[in-house]
Amino acid sequence: MSINKSPIVTDFREWLRTQPVQKTSSTLLYDDMHSQSGESLSVIYQPFDARKRGHWHDAGLIEDFLVTTGCRGGKVLDFGPGDGWPSLALAPFVQEVIGVDASSLRVAVCQENANRLGIGNARFVHYLAGERLPFRDEEFDAVVAASSLEQCPDIPGILSELHRVLKPGGRLRMAYESLSAYEGKKEIEIWLREGLDSFTGLLIYLRDIPNEKVEHVNLRLTLPYAAAVKLLGGDAEAITLERILASKEALQPYLAGICTYTLTHPGGESWIALLKEAGFSTAQGTHNAGKLAVQLMQSLPSDEMGAVSLAQAQAAIAQTAPFVSFLPAPIDEHPMILAVK
């Protein structure tokens, strides 16, 4: 069922209509957090730890990006690099990697991380969402995008731009967030986040799964995090739309602003159609080496895991990744996609 038929969502939207609401883009979110990943990324923030599933998964995805795009030794564009991932993890294997992001803070954080790590062949560029990318035609050997394209207000436009800056025969490898994972459990998601400049963000995601849309609502509160939790019932994990509406009068003095925007989150079939409309000659969903890497981890004796280095993990993943990452995957499972210009 579409979330649009929910009575509580209707009531919440009616309340929003009584407030001064700003329509804005996702830069509001990404310009208000110093680390998008919570400093959890291996290589960028943490040394590789073979006892951590996420570290293996990320190592597998780096090999996946390298293998599927054929970008070793080439020039790579990372669209939406977040904290510098996968840009900074790809950098040792390519000639140059450039990350481009619509959030000026994300660009600054990525460059800060590159400088801290001593990575000289990565740089980061800001652009305005919806405008032409600041690159020449056919400038890049490959493009990578890790759950970033669905954050764009104009998906067909940015896909056309990525097609433009790719060399003929160049490849785009992309991961994306499908809404199917939320069906029946997280159509409505609410969380409090400590923002910059003494604000607390009350973030609401209204996921319209049948229509592949997500409505984002950000209430910026001039309250410390703990005070915001107390005002909203005392449990940050149990905030509901009902609770927000019941607390609206108490919230009102602390509302510094409300921003909303709606983004499209295409599923696998929709992405394939959009990529072909943008001019890519082929687009296909495939399996990925991230899952392979986790399976390799799980095959190791637990008492040996801690001794595995990043180089050893990469070498093991590289033996099988070329077979796994090109293997077609059912598109209804919303796999990673490989597109060729």
Rosetta blueprint (number, residue, H / E / L):
1 M L
2 S L
3 I H
4 N H
5 K H
6 S L
7 P H
8 I H
9 V H
10 T H
11 D H
12 F H
13 R H
14 E H
15 W H
16 L H
17 R H
18 T L
19 Q L
20 P L
21 V E
22 Q E
23 K E
24 T L
25 S L
26 S L
27 T H
28 L H
29 L H
30 Y H
31 D L
32 D L
33 M L
34 H L
35 S L
36 Q L
37 S L
38 G L
39 E L
40 S L
41 L L
42 S E
43 V L
44 I L
45 Y L
46 Q E
47 P L
48 F L
49 D L
50 A L
51 R L
52 K L
53 R H
54 G H
55 H H
56 W H
57 H H
58 D H
59 A H
60 G H
61 L H
62 I H
63 E H
64 D H
65 F H
66 L H
67 V H
68 T H
69 T H
70 G L
71 C L
72 R L
73 G L
74 G L
75 K E
76 V E
77 L E
78 D E
79 F E
80 G L
81 P L
82 G L
83 D L
84 G L
85 W L
86 P L
87 S H
88 L H
89 A H
90 L H
91 A H
92 P H
93 F H
94 V L
95 Q L
96 E E
97 V E
98 I E
99 G E
100 V E
101 D E
102 A L
103 S L
104 S H
105 L H
106 R H
107 V H
108 A H
109 V H
110 C H
111 Q H
112 E H
113 N H
114 A H
115 N H
116 R H
117 L H
118 G L
119 I L
120 G L
121 N L
122 A E
123 R E
124 F E
125 V E
126 H E
127 Y L
128 L L
129 A L
130 G L
131 E L
132 R L
133 L L
134 P L
135 F L
136 R L
137 D L
138 E L
139 E L
140 F E
141 D E
142 A E
143 V E
144 V E
145 A E
146 A E
147 S L
148 S L
149 L H
150 E H
151 Q H
152 C L
153 P L
154 D L
155 I H
156 P H
157 G H
158 I H
159 L H
160 S H
161 E H
162 L H
163 H H
164 R H
165 V H
166 L E
167 K E
168 P E
169 G E
170 G E
171 R E
172 L E
173 R E
174 M E
175 A E
176 Y L
177 E L
178 S L
179 L H
180 S H
181 A H
182 Y H
183 E L
184 G L
185 K L
186 K L
187 E L
188 I E
189 E E
190 I E
191 W E
192 L E
193 R E
194 E E
195 G L
196 L L
197 D L
198 S L
199 F L
200 T E
201 G E
202 L E
203 L E
204 I E
205 Y E
206 L E
207 R E
208 D E
209 I L
210 P L
211 N L
212 E L
213 K E
214 V E
215 E E
216 H E
217 V E
218 N E
219 L E
220 R E
221 L E
222 T L
223 L L
224 P L
225 Y H
226 A H
227 A H
228 A H
229 V H
230 K H
231 L H
232 L L
233 G L
234 G L
235 D L
236 A H
237 E H
238 A H
239 I L
240 T L
241 L H
242 E H
243 R H
244 I H
245 L H
246 A H
247 S L
248 K H
249 E H
250 A H
251 L H
252 Q H
253 P H
254 Y H
255 L E
256 A E
257 G E
258 I E
259 C E
260 T E
261 Y E
262 T E
263 L E
264 T E
265 H L
266 P L
267 G L
268 G H
269 E H
270 S H
271 W H
272 I H
273 A H
274 L H
275 L H
276 K H
277 E H
278 A L
279 G L
280 F L
281 S L
282 T E
283 A E
284 Q E
285 G E
286 T E
287 H L
288 N L
289 A H
290 G H
291 K H
292 L H
293 A H
294 V H
295 Q H
296 L H
297 M H
298 Q H
299 S L
300 L L
301 P L
302 S L
303 D L
304 E L
305 M H
306 G H
307 A H
308 V L
309 S L
310 L H
311 A H
312 Q H
313 A H
314 Q H
315 A H
316 A H
317 I H
318 A H
319 Q H
320 T H
321 A H
322 P H
323 F H
324 V H
325 S L
326 F L
327 L L
328 P E
329 A L
330 P L
331 I H
332 D H
333 E H
334 H L
335 P L
336 M E
337 I E
338 L E
339 A E
340 V E
341 K L
